[in-house]
């Protein structure tokens, strides 16, 4: 599986998590809260992508190195 496909799958999971869990909760609190929380969710997702996802992707191959 190519690396870009793994990244796309991770972002799809994050998008599903956002729509199923967070969007309905935040939508009831008003548009300004929805906007702020959505921007913060995107920011945290990108920080996790930069810091943790390279580690998670390499975990299956941790014992398969030269």
PQR file of N, CA, C, O and H, with PARSE charges and radii, in Angstrom:
ATOM      1  N   UNK A   1       0.853  -1.175   0.000 -0.4000 1.5000
ATOM      2  CA  UNK A   1       0.000   0.000   0.000 -0.0000 2.0000
ATOM      3  C   UNK A   1       0.895   1.234   0.000  0.5500 1.7000
ATOM      4  O   UNK A   1       1.830   1.337   0.794 -0.5500 1.4000
ATOM      5  N   UNK A   2       0.603   2.149  -0.883 -0.4000 1.5000
ATOM      6  CA  UNK A   2       1.460   3.324  -0.974 -0.0000 2.0000
ATOM      7  C   UNK A   2       1.242   4.248   0.228  0.5500 1.7000
ATOM      8  O   UNK A   2       0.203   4.209   0.885 -0.5500 1.4000
ATOM      9  H   UNK A   2      -0.157   2.065  -1.528  0.4000 1.0000
ATOM     10  N   UNK A   3       2.240   5.066   0.488 -0.4000 1.5000
ATOM     11  CA  UNK A   3       2.203   5.965   1.644 -0.0000 2.0000
ATOM     12  C   UNK A   3       1.096   7.001   1.507  0.5500 1.7000
ATOM     13  O   UNK A   3       0.449   7.342   2.497 -0.5500 1.4000
ATOM     14  H   UNK A   3       3.085   5.097  -0.047  0.4000 1.0000
ATOM     15  N   UNK A   4       0.869   7.504   0.305 -0.4000 1.5000
ATOM     16  CA  UNK A   4      -0.177   8.522   0.124 -0.0000 2.0000
ATOM     17  C   UNK A   4      -1.560   7.942   0.364  0.5500 1.7000
ATOM     18  O   UNK A   4      -2.444   8.642   0.857 -0.5500 1.4000
ATOM     19  H   UNK A   4       1.394   7.227  -0.499  0.4000 1.0000
ATOM     20  N   UNK A   5      -1.763   6.676   0.025 -0.4000 1.5000
ATOM     21  CA  UNK A   5      -3.052   6.045   0.278 -0.0000 2.0000
ATOM     22  C   UNK A   5      -3.292   5.893   1.774  0.5500 1.7000
ATOM     23  O   UNK A   5      -4.421   6.058   2.237 -0.5500 1.4000
ATOM     24  H   UNK A   5      -1.045   6.107  -0.376  0.4000 1.0000
ATOM     25  N   UNK A   6      -2.253   5.583   2.532 -0.4000 1.5000
ATOM     26  CA  UNK A   6      -2.381   5.480   3.980 -0.0000 2.0000
ATOM     27  C   UNK A   6      -2.754   6.819   4.598  0.5500 1.7000
ATOM     28  O   UNK A   6      -3.549   6.868   5.537 -0.5500 1.4000
ATOM     29  H   UNK A   6      -1.336   5.449   2.156  0.4000 1.0000
ATOM     30  N   UNK A   7      -2.193   7.895   4.085 -0.4000 1.5000
ATOM     31  CA  UNK A   7      -2.496   9.230   4.590 -0.0000 2.0000
ATOM     32  C   UNK A   7      -3.938   9.595   4.273  0.5500 1.7000
ATOM     33  O   UNK A   7      -4.636  10.169   5.110 -0.5500 1.4000
ATOM     34  H   UNK A   7      -1.548   7.855   3.322  0.4000 1.0000
ATOM     35  N   UNK A   8      -4.385   9.265   3.071 -0.4000 1.5000
ATOM     36  CA  UNK A   8      -5.773   9.552   2.682 -0.0000 2.0000
ATOM     37  C   UNK A   8      -6.741   8.790   3.570  0.5500 1.7000
ATOM     38  O   UNK A   8      -7.761   9.338   3.988 -0.5500 1.4000
ATOM     39  H   UNK A   8      -3.819   8.799   2.391  0.4000 1.0000
ATOM     40  N   UNK A   9      -6.436   7.539   3.862 -0.4000 1.5000
ATOM     41  CA  UNK A   9      -7.293   6.737   4.744 -0.0000 2.0000
ATOM     42  C   UNK A   9      -7.350   7.357   6.136  0.5500 1.7000
ATOM     43  O   UNK A   9      -8.419   7.411   6.743 -0.5500 1.4000
ATOM     44  H   UNK A   9      -5.607   7.093   3.522  0.4000 1.0000
ATOM     45  N   UNK A  10      -6.217   7.823   6.646 -0.4000 1.5000
ATOM     46  CA  UNK A  10      -6.204   8.460   7.964 -0.0000 2.0000
ATOM     47  C   UNK A  10      -7.073   9.710   7.986  0.5500 1.7000
ATOM     48  O   UNK A  10      -7.820   9.926   8.940 -0.5500 1.4000
ATOM     49  H   UNK A  10      -5.349   7.779   6.153  0.4000 1.0000
ATOM     50  N   UNK A  11      -6.986  10.539   6.943 -0.4000 1.5000
ATOM     51  CA  UNK A  11      -7.796  11.750   6.903 -0.0000 2.0000
ATOM     52  C   UNK A  11      -9.277  11.446   6.699  0.5500 1.7000
ATOM     53  O   UNK A  11     -10.129  12.191   7.181 -0.5500 1.4000
ATOM     54  H   UNK A  11      -6.379  10.364   6.168  0.4000 1.0000
ATOM     55  N   UNK A  12      -9.591  10.374   5.999 -0.4000 1.5000
ATOM     56  CA  UNK A  12     -10.995   9.968   5.859 -0.0000 2.0000
ATOM     57  C   UNK A  12     -11.558   9.556   7.216  0.5500 1.7000
ATOM     58  O   UNK A  12     -12.691   9.899   7.555 -0.5500 1.4000
ATOM     59  H   UNK A  12      -8.898   9.769   5.607  0.4000 1.0000
ATOM     60  N   UNK A  13     -10.771   8.825   7.984 -0.4000 1.5000
ATOM     61  CA  UNK A  13     -11.209   8.432   9.324 -0.0000 2.0000
ATOM     62  C   UNK A  13     -11.419   9.663  10.208  0.5500 1.7000
ATOM     63  O   UNK A  13     -12.393   9.728  10.958 -0.5500 1.4000
ATOM     64  H   UNK A  13      -9.851   8.546   7.709  0.4000 1.0000
ATOM     65  N   UNK A  14     -10.513  10.635  10.125 -0.4000 1.5000
ATOM     66  CA  UNK A  14     -10.666  11.867  10.897 -0.0000 2.0000
ATOM     67  C   UNK A  14     -11.898  12.652  10.463  0.5500 1.7000
ATOM     68  O   UNK A  14     -12.572  13.253  11.301 -0.5500 1.4000
ATOM     69  H   UNK A  14      -9.722  10.582   9.517  0.4000 1.0000
ATOM     70  N   UNK A  15     -12.201  12.656   9.172 -0.4000 1.5000
ATOM     71  CA  UNK A  15     -13.394  13.355   8.677 -0.0000 2.0000
ATOM     72  C   UNK A  15     -14.672  12.668   9.138  0.5500 1.7000
ATOM     73  O   UNK A  15     -15.642  13.333   9.502 -0.5500 1.4000
ATOM     74  H   UNK A  15     -11.654  12.168   8.492  0.4000 1.0000
ATOM     75  N   UNK A  16     -14.673  11.350   9.125 -0.4000 1.5000
ATOM     76  CA  UNK A  16     -15.844  10.612   9.617 -0.0000 2.0000
ATOM     77  C   UNK A  16     -16.029  10.850  11.108  0.5500 1.7000
ATOM     78  O   UNK A  16     -17.153  11.052  11.566 -0.5500 1.4000
ATOM     79  H   UNK A  16     -13.885  10.809   8.830  0.4000 1.0000
ATOM     80  N   UNK A  17     -14.950  10.830  11.862 -0.4000 1.5000
ATOM     81  CA  UNK A  17     -15.019  11.120  13.287 -0.0000 2.0000
ATOM     82  C   UNK A  17     -15.597  12.508  13.539  0.5500 1.7000
ATOM     83  O   UNK A  17     -16.418  12.692  14.438 -0.5500 1.4000
ATOM     84  H   UNK A  17     -14.037  10.666  11.489  0.4000 1.0000
ATOM     85  N   UNK A  18     -15.165  13.484  12.742 -0.4000 1.5000
ATOM     86  CA  UNK A  18     -15.666  14.844  12.884 -0.0000 2.0000
ATOM     87  C   UNK A  18     -17.168  14.912  12.624  0.5500 1.7000
ATOM     88  O   UNK A  18     -17.909  15.501  13.411 -0.5500 1.4000
ATOM     89  H   UNK A  18     -14.498  13.335  12.012  0.4000 1.0000
ATOM     90  N   UNK A  19     -17.616  14.317  11.536 -0.4000 1.5000
ATOM     91  CA  UNK A  19     -19.027  14.434  11.190 -0.0000 2.0000
ATOM     92  C   UNK A  19     -19.921  13.645  12.129  0.5500 1.7000
ATOM     93  O   UNK A  19     -21.013  14.102  12.468 -0.5500 1.4000
ATOM     94  H   UNK A  19     -17.014  13.838  10.896  0.4000 1.0000
ATOM     95  N   UNK A  20     -19.484  12.482  12.551 -0.4000 1.5000
ATOM     96  CA  UNK A  20     -20.337  11.636  13.392 -0.0000 2.0000
ATOM     97  C   UNK A  20     -20.373  12.128  14.839  0.5500 1.7000
ATOM     98  O   UNK A  20     -21.440  12.164  15.452 -0.5500 1.4000
ATOM     99  H   UNK A  20     -18.597  12.111  12.276  0.4000 1.0000
ATOM    100  N   UNK A  21     -19.237  12.500  15.380 -0.4000 1.5000
ATOM    101  CA  UNK A  21     -19.168  12.811  16.804 -0.0000 2.0000
ATOM    102  C   UNK A  21     -19.281  14.303  17.090  0.5500 1.7000
ATOM    103  O   UNK A  21     -20.113  14.716  17.898 -0.5500 1.4000
ATOM    104  H   UNK A  21     -18.370  12.470  14.883  0.4000 1.0000
ATOM    105  N   UNK A  22     -18.465  15.106  16.447 -0.4000 1.5000
ATOM    106  CA  UNK A  22     -18.320  16.500  16.857 -0.0000 2.0000
ATOM    107  C   UNK A  22     -19.248  17.487  16.164  0.5500 1.7000
ATOM    108  O   UNK A  22     -19.699  18.438  16.802 -0.5500 1.4000
ATOM    109  H   UNK A  22     -17.789  14.771  15.791  0.4000 1.0000
ATOM    110  N   UNK A  23     -19.548  17.298  14.892 -0.4000 1.5000
ATOM    111  CA  UNK A  23     -20.285  18.306  14.140 -0.0000 2.0000
ATOM    112  C   UNK A  23     -21.658  18.591  14.743  0.5500 1.7000
ATOM    113  O   UNK A  23     -22.030  19.753  14.907 -0.5500 1.4000
ATOM    114  H   UNK A  23     -19.182  16.525  14.374  0.4000 1.0000
ATOM    115  N   UNK A  24     -22.406  17.557  15.070 -0.4000 1.5000
ATOM    116  CA  UNK A  24     -23.752  17.774  15.618 -0.0000 2.0000
ATOM    117  C   UNK A  24     -23.714  18.436  16.989  0.5500 1.7000
ATOM    118  O   UNK A  24     -24.580  19.251  17.305 -0.5500 1.4000
ATOM    119  H   UNK A  24     -22.104  16.613  14.937  0.4000 1.0000
ATOM    120  N   UNK A  25     -22.731  18.099  17.800 -0.4000 1.5000
ATOM    121  CA  UNK A  25     -22.601  18.739  19.111 -0.0000 2.0000
ATOM    122  C   UNK A  25     -22.290  20.220  18.975  0.5500 1.7000
ATOM    123  O   UNK A  25     -22.879  21.054  19.662 -0.5500 1.4000
ATOM    124  H   UNK A  25     -22.027  17.437  17.543  0.4000 1.0000
ATOM    125  N   UNK A  26     -21.367  20.538  18.091 -0.4000 1.5000
ATOM    126  CA  UNK A  26     -20.917  21.920  17.952 -0.0000 2.0000
ATOM    127  C   UNK A  26     -21.911  22.776  17.180  0.5500 1.7000
ATOM    128  O   UNK A  26     -21.969  23.989  17.383 -0.5500 1.4000
ATOM    129  H   UNK A  26     -20.888  19.860  17.533  0.4000 1.0000
ATOM    130  N   UNK A  27     -22.692  22.161  16.298 -0.4000 1.5000
ATOM    131  CA  UNK A  27     -23.661  22.912  15.510 -0.0000 2.0000
ATOM    132  C   UNK A  27     -24.760  23.495  16.393  0.5500 1.7000
ATOM    133  O   UNK A  27     -25.278  24.573  16.102 -0.5500 1.4000
ATOM    134  H   UNK A  27     -22.644  21.176  16.133  0.4000 1.0000
ATOM    135  N   UNK A  28     -25.115  22.807  17.452 -0.4000 1.5000
ATOM    136  CA  UNK A  28     -26.174  23.287  18.339 -0.0000 2.0000
ATOM    137  C   UNK A  28     -25.731  24.472  19.191  0.5500 1.7000
ATOM    138  O   UNK A  28     -26.573  25.182  19.742 -0.5500 1.4000
ATOM    139  H   UNK A  28     -24.694  21.932  17.689  0.4000 1.0000
ATOM    140  N   UNK A  29     -24.437  24.694  19.306 -0.4000 1.5000
ATOM    141  CA  UNK A  29     -23.927  25.786  20.139 -0.0000 2.0000
ATOM    142  C   UNK A  29     -23.786  27.102  19.387  0.5500 1.7000
ATOM    143  O   UNK A  29     -23.423  28.113  19.988 -0.5500 1.4000
ATOM    144  H   UNK A  29     -23.754  24.117  18.858  0.4000 1.0000
ATOM    145  N   UNK A  30     -24.063  27.113  18.093 -0.4000 1.5000
ATOM    146  CA  UNK A  30     -23.982  28.344  17.318 -0.0000 2.0000
ATOM    147  C   UNK A  30     -22.897  28.284  16.264  0.5500 1.7000
ATOM    148  O   UNK A  30     -21.982  27.463  16.322 -0.5500 1.4000
ATOM    149  H   UNK A  30     -24.358  26.292  17.604  0.4000 1.0000
ATOM    150  N   UNK A  31     -23.028  29.180  15.296 -0.4000 1.5000
ATOM    151  CA  UNK A  31     -22.090  29.158  14.169 -0.0000 2.0000
ATOM    152  C   UNK A  31     -20.680  29.586  14.547  0.5500 1.7000
ATOM    153  O   UNK A  31     -19.707  29.053  14.013 -0.5500 1.4000
ATOM    154  H   UNK A  31     -23.771  29.847  15.248  0.4000 1.0000
ATOM    155  N   UNK A  32     -20.559  30.537  15.459 -0.4000 1.5000
ATOM    156  CA  UNK A  32     -19.210  30.980  15.831 -0.0000 2.0000
ATOM    157  C   UNK A  32     -18.471  29.881  16.589  0.5500 1.7000
ATOM    158  O   UNK A  32     -17.279  29.675  16.360 -0.5500 1.4000
ATOM    159  H   UNK A  32     -21.349  30.970  15.893  0.4000 1.0000
ATOM    160  N   UNK A  33     -19.154  29.176  17.483 -0.4000 1.5000
ATOM    161  CA  UNK A  33     -18.528  28.049  18.193 -0.0000 2.0000
ATOM    162  C   UNK A  33     -18.169  26.936  17.223  0.5500 1.7000
ATOM    163  O   UNK A  33     -17.118  26.307  17.350 -0.5500 1.4000
ATOM    164  H   UNK A  33     -20.122  29.344  17.668  0.4000 1.0000
ATOM    165  N   UNK A  34     -19.048  26.693  16.250 -0.4000 1.5000
ATOM    166  CA  UNK A  34     -18.780  25.663  15.246 -0.0000 2.0000
ATOM    167  C   UNK A  34     -17.529  26.001  14.450  0.5500 1.7000
ATOM    168  O   UNK A  34     -16.691  25.132  14.209 -0.5500 1.4000
ATOM    169  H   UNK A  34     -19.902  27.204  16.147  0.4000 1.0000
ATOM    170  N   UNK A  35     -17.400  27.242  14.045 -0.4000 1.5000
ATOM    171  CA  UNK A  35     -16.237  27.658  13.268 -0.0000 2.0000
ATOM    172  C   UNK A  35     -14.945  27.533  14.076  0.5500 1.7000
ATOM    173  O   UNK A  35     -13.952  26.997  13.584 -0.5500 1.4000
ATOM    174  H   UNK A  35     -18.080  27.948  14.241  0.4000 1.0000
ATOM    175  N   UNK A  36     -14.959  28.022  15.298 -0.4000 1.5000
ATOM    176  CA  UNK A  36     -13.758  27.968  16.143 -0.0000 2.0000
ATOM    177  C   UNK A  36     -13.376  26.520  16.442  0.5500 1.7000
ATOM    178  O   UNK A  36     -12.203  26.159  16.357 -0.5500 1.4000
ATOM    179  H   UNK A  36     -15.766  28.457  15.698  0.4000 1.0000
ATOM    180  N   UNK A  37     -14.347  25.699  16.789 -0.4000 1.5000
ATOM    181  CA  UNK A  37     -14.053  24.297  17.107 -0.0000 2.0000
ATOM    182  C   UNK A  37     -13.587  23.519  15.873  0.5500 1.7000
ATOM    183  O   UNK A  37     -12.725  22.646  15.977 -0.5500 1.4000
ATOM    184  H   UNK A  37     -15.301  25.993  16.858  0.4000 1.0000
ATOM    185  N   UNK A  38     -14.154  23.834  14.712 -0.4000 1.5000
ATOM    186  CA  UNK A  38     -13.738  23.162  13.491 -0.0000 2.0000
ATOM    187  C   UNK A  38     -12.309  23.541  13.117  0.5500 1.7000
ATOM    188  O   UNK A  38     -11.517  22.682  12.731 -0.5500 1.4000
ATOM    189  H   UNK A  38     -14.854  24.543  14.628  0.4000 1.0000
ATOM    190  N   UNK A  39     -11.985  24.811  13.230 -0.4000 1.5000
ATOM    191  CA  UNK A  39     -10.614  25.238  12.940 -0.0000 2.0000
ATOM    192  C   UNK A  39      -9.632  24.592  13.914  0.5500 1.7000
ATOM    193  O   UNK A  39      -8.544  24.179  13.510 -0.5500 1.4000
ATOM    194  H   UNK A  39     -12.629  25.508  13.543  0.4000 1.0000
ATOM    195  N   UNK A  40      -9.999  24.502  15.178 -0.4000 1.5000
ATOM    196  CA  UNK A  40      -9.131  23.853  16.162 -0.0000 2.0000
ATOM    197  C   UNK A  40      -8.995  22.355  15.874  0.5500 1.7000
ATOM    198  O   UNK A  40      -7.912  21.794  16.045 -0.5500 1.4000
ATOM    199  H   UNK A  40     -10.882  24.837  15.505  0.4000 1.0000
ATOM    200  N   UNK A  41     -10.066  21.707  15.445 -0.4000 1.5000
ATOM    201  CA  UNK A  41     -10.018  20.286  15.091 -0.0000 2.0000
ATOM    202  C   UNK A  41      -9.073  20.057  13.914  0.5500 1.7000
ATOM    203  O   UNK A  41      -8.279  19.117  13.925 -0.5500 1.4000
ATOM    204  H   UNK A  41     -10.945  22.163  15.306  0.4000 1.0000
ATOM    205  N   UNK A  42      -9.161  20.923  12.896 -0.4000 1.5000
ATOM    206  CA  UNK A  42      -8.278  20.800  11.738 -0.0000 2.0000
ATOM    207  C   UNK A  42      -6.828  21.031  12.160  0.5500 1.7000
ATOM    208  O   UNK A  42      -5.931  20.313  11.720 -0.5500 1.4000
ATOM    209  H   UNK A  42      -9.806  21.687  12.887  0.4000 1.0000
ATOM    210  N   UNK A  43      -6.599  22.027  13.007 -0.4000 1.5000
ATOM    211  CA  UNK A  43      -5.249  22.319  13.481 -0.0000 2.0000
ATOM    212  C   UNK A  43      -4.666  21.122  14.258  0.5500 1.7000
ATOM    213  O   UNK A  43      -3.529  20.718  14.016 -0.5500 1.4000
ATOM    214  H   UNK A  43      -7.328  22.610  13.365  0.4000 1.0000
ATOM    215  N   UNK A  44      -5.436  20.572  15.170 -0.4000 1.5000
ATOM    216  CA  UNK A  44      -4.960  19.426  15.954 -0.0000 2.0000
ATOM    217  C   UNK A  44      -4.728  18.214  15.051  0.5500 1.7000
ATOM    218  O   UNK A  44      -3.771  17.466  15.253 -0.5500 1.4000
ATOM    219  H   UNK A  44      -6.360  20.900  15.366  0.4000 1.0000
ATOM    220  N   UNK A  45      -5.589  18.016  14.067 -0.4000 1.5000
ATOM    221  CA  UNK A  45      -5.402  16.906  13.133 -0.0000 2.0000
ATOM    222  C   UNK A  45      -4.115  17.054  12.340  0.5500 1.7000
ATOM    223  O   UNK A  45      -3.405  16.073  12.120 -0.5500 1.4000
ATOM    224  H   UNK A  45      -6.367  18.623  13.903  0.4000 1.0000
ATOM    225  N   UNK A  46      -3.808  18.272  11.911 -0.4000 1.5000
ATOM    226  CA  UNK A  46      -2.575  18.490  11.167 -0.0000 2.0000
ATOM    227  C   UNK A  46      -1.339  18.347  12.046  0.5500 1.7000
ATOM    228  O   UNK A  46      -0.313  17.839  11.595 -0.5500 1.4000
ATOM    229  H   UNK A  46      -4.385  19.069  12.091  0.4000 1.0000
ATOM    230  N   UNK A  47      -1.429  18.788  13.287 -0.4000 1.5000
ATOM    231  CA  UNK A  47      -0.302  18.600  14.214 -0.0000 2.0000
ATOM    232  C   UNK A  47      -0.073  17.112  14.456  0.5500 1.7000
ATOM    233  O   UNK A  47       1.071  16.658  14.473 -0.5500 1.4000
ATOM    234  H   UNK A  47      -2.263  19.201  13.654  0.4000 1.0000
ATOM    235  N   UNK A  48      -1.140  16.353  14.641 -0.4000 1.5000
ATOM    236  CA  UNK A  48      -0.996  14.906  14.814 -0.0000 2.0000
ATOM    237  C   UNK A  48      -0.448  14.251  13.555  0.5500 1.7000
ATOM    238  O   UNK A  48       0.331  13.302  13.639 -0.5500 1.4000
ATOM    239  H   UNK A  48      -2.070  16.721  14.627  0.4000 1.0000
ATOM    240  N   UNK A  49      -0.843  14.744  12.404 -0.4000 1.5000
ATOM    241  CA  UNK A  49      -0.323  14.206  11.152 -0.0000 2.0000
ATOM    242  C   UNK A  49       1.192  14.398  11.058  0.5500 1.7000
ATOM    243  O   UNK A  49       1.918  13.486  10.661 -0.5500 1.4000
ATOM    244  H   UNK A  49      -1.476  15.515  12.336  0.4000 1.0000
ATOM    245  N   UNK A  50       1.651  15.569  11.420 -0.4000 1.5000
ATOM    246  CA  UNK A  50       3.079  15.865  11.304 -0.0000 2.0000
ATOM    247  C   UNK A  50       3.889  15.124  12.367  0.5500 1.7000
ATOM    248  O   UNK A  50       5.014  14.701  12.102 -0.5500 1.4000
ATOM    249  H   UNK A  50       1.062  16.310  11.742  0.4000 1.0000
ATOM    250  N   UNK A  51       3.327  14.964  13.569 -0.4000 1.5000
ATOM    251  CA  UNK A  51       4.113  14.394  14.661 -0.0000 2.0000
ATOM    252  C   UNK A  51       3.920  12.891  14.855  0.5500 1.7000
ATOM    253  O   UNK A  51       4.894  12.179  15.097 -0.5500 1.4000
ATOM    254  H   UNK A  51       2.413  15.307  13.785  0.4000 1.0000
ATOM    255  N   UNK A  52       2.700  12.398  14.756 -0.4000 1.5000
ATOM    256  CA  UNK A  52       2.448  11.003  15.103 -0.0000 2.0000
ATOM    257  C   UNK A  52       2.261  10.065  13.924  0.5500 1.7000
ATOM    258  O   UNK A  52       2.665   8.904  13.995 -0.5500 1.4000
ATOM    259  H   UNK A  52       1.909  12.976  14.559  0.4000 1.0000
ATOM    260  N   UNK A  53       1.668  10.533  12.857 -0.4000 1.5000
ATOM    261  CA  UNK A  53       1.364   9.615  11.761 -0.0000 2.0000
ATOM    262  C   UNK A  53       2.599   9.001  11.115  0.5500 1.7000
ATOM    263  O   UNK A  53       2.528   7.843  10.704 -0.5500 1.4000
ATOM    264  H   UNK A  53       1.340  11.476  12.799  0.4000 1.0000
ATOM    265  N   UNK A  54       3.728   9.699  10.998 -0.4000 1.5000
ATOM    266  CA  UNK A  54       4.905   8.989  10.468 -0.0000 2.0000
ATOM    267  C   UNK A  54       5.335   7.819  11.358  0.5500 1.7000
ATOM    268  O   UNK A  54       5.859   6.822  10.861 -0.5500 1.4000
ATOM    269  H   UNK A  54       3.786  10.640  11.331  0.4000 1.0000
ATOM    270  N   UNK A  55       5.121   7.936  12.635 -0.4000 1.5000
ATOM    271  CA  UNK A  55       5.470   6.848  13.558 -0.0000 2.0000
ATOM    272  C   UNK A  55       4.496   5.692  13.403  0.5500 1.7000
ATOM    273  O   UNK A  55       4.912   4.534  13.364 -0.5500 1.4000
ATOM    274  H   UNK A  55       4.696   8.746  13.038  0.4000 1.0000
ATOM    275  N   UNK A  56       3.211   5.989  13.315 -0.4000 1.5000
ATOM    276  CA  UNK A  56       2.201   4.944  13.189 -0.0000 2.0000
ATOM    277  C   UNK A  56       2.370   4.190  11.880  0.5500 1.7000
ATOM    278  O   UNK A  56       2.201   2.971  11.842 -0.5500 1.4000
ATOM    279  H   UNK A  56       2.873   6.930  13.347  0.4000 1.0000
ATOM    280  N   UNK A  57       2.702   4.899  10.807 -0.4000 1.5000
ATOM    281  CA  UNK A  57       2.895   4.253   9.511 -0.0000 2.0000
ATOM    282  C   UNK A  57       4.092   3.323   9.542  0.5500 1.7000
ATOM    283  O   UNK A  57       4.067   2.279   8.890 -0.5500 1.4000
ATOM    284  H   UNK A  57       2.839   5.889  10.838  0.4000 1.0000
ATOM    285  N   UNK A  58       5.135   3.664  10.274 -0.4000 1.5000
ATOM    286  CA  UNK A  58       6.335   2.826  10.294 -0.0000 2.0000
ATOM    287  C   UNK A  58       6.265   1.706  11.330  0.5500 1.7000
ATOM    288  O   UNK A  58       7.147   0.847  11.339 -0.5500 1.4000
ATOM    289  H   UNK A  58       5.155   4.512  10.804  0.4000 1.0000
ATOM    290  N   UNK A  59       5.274   1.678  12.190 -0.4000 1.5000
ATOM    291  CA  UNK A  59       5.189   0.635  13.213 -0.0000 2.0000
ATOM    292  C   UNK A  59       5.080  -0.786  12.655  0.5500 1.7000
ATOM    293  O   UNK A  59       5.734  -1.679  13.194 -0.5500 1.4000
ATOM    294  H   UNK A  59       4.558   2.377  12.183  0.4000 1.0000
ATOM    295  N   UNK A  60       4.293  -1.047  11.608 -0.4000 1.5000
ATOM    296  CA  UNK A  60       4.260  -2.434  11.105 -0.0000 2.0000
ATOM    297  C   UNK A  60       5.603  -2.933  10.608  0.5500 1.7000
ATOM    298  O   UNK A  60       5.828  -4.142  10.559 -0.5500 1.4000
ATOM    299  H   UNK A  60       3.762  -0.322  11.170  0.4000 1.0000
ATOM    300  N   UNK A  61       6.498  -2.034  10.239 -0.4000 1.5000
ATOM    301  CA  UNK A  61       7.795  -2.425   9.690 -0.0000 2.0000
ATOM    302  C   UNK A  61       8.927  -2.245  10.692  0.5500 1.7000
ATOM    303  O   UNK A  61      10.094  -2.198  10.302 -0.5500 1.4000
ATOM    304  H   UNK A  61       6.316  -1.051  10.278  0.4000 1.0000
ATOM    305  N   UNK A  62       8.604  -2.146  11.969 -0.4000 1.5000
ATOM    306  CA  UNK A  62       9.616  -1.831  12.980 -0.0000 2.0000
ATOM    307  C   UNK A  62      10.656  -2.967  13.106  0.5500 1.7000
ATOM    308  O   UNK A  62      11.829  -2.698  13.366 -0.5500 1.4000
ATOM    309  H   UNK A  62       7.657  -2.184  12.287  0.4000 1.0000
ATOM    310  N   UNK A  63      10.240  -4.205  12.928 -0.4000 1.5000
ATOM    311  CA  UNK A  63      11.181  -5.312  13.068 -0.0000 2.0000
ATOM    312  C   UNK A  63      11.716  -5.779  11.715  0.5500 1.7000
ATOM    313  O   UNK A  63      12.475  -6.746  11.648 -0.5500 1.4000
ATOM    314  H   UNK A  63       9.288  -4.423  12.718  0.4000 1.0000
ATOM    315  N   UNK A  64      11.334  -5.112  10.666 -0.4000 1.5000
ATOM    316  CA  UNK A  64      11.729  -5.510   9.325 -0.0000 2.0000
ATOM    317  C   UNK A  64      12.723  -4.513   8.734  0.5500 1.7000
ATOM    318  O   UNK A  64      12.495  -3.975   7.651 -0.5500 1.4000
ATOM    319  H   UNK A  64      10.718  -4.326  10.721  0.4000 1.0000
ATOM    320  N   UNK A  65      13.803  -4.271   9.430 -0.4000 1.5000
ATOM    321  CA  UNK A  65      14.813  -3.329   8.964 -0.0000 2.0000
ATOM    322  C   UNK A  65      16.147  -4.055   8.797  0.5500 1.7000
ATOM    323  O   UNK A  65      16.358  -5.114   9.387 -0.5500 1.4000
ATOM    324  H   UNK A  65      13.989  -4.708  10.310  0.4000 1.0000
ATOM    325  N   UNK A  66      17.043  -3.483   7.994 -0.4000 1.5000
ATOM    326  CA  UNK A  66      18.336  -4.168   7.764 -0.0000 2.0000
ATOM    327  C   UNK A  66      19.245  -4.158   8.987  0.5500 1.7000
ATOM    328  O   UNK A  66      20.352  -4.692   8.938 -0.5500 1.4000
ATOM    329  H   UNK A  66      16.871  -2.623   7.515  0.4000 1.0000
TER
END
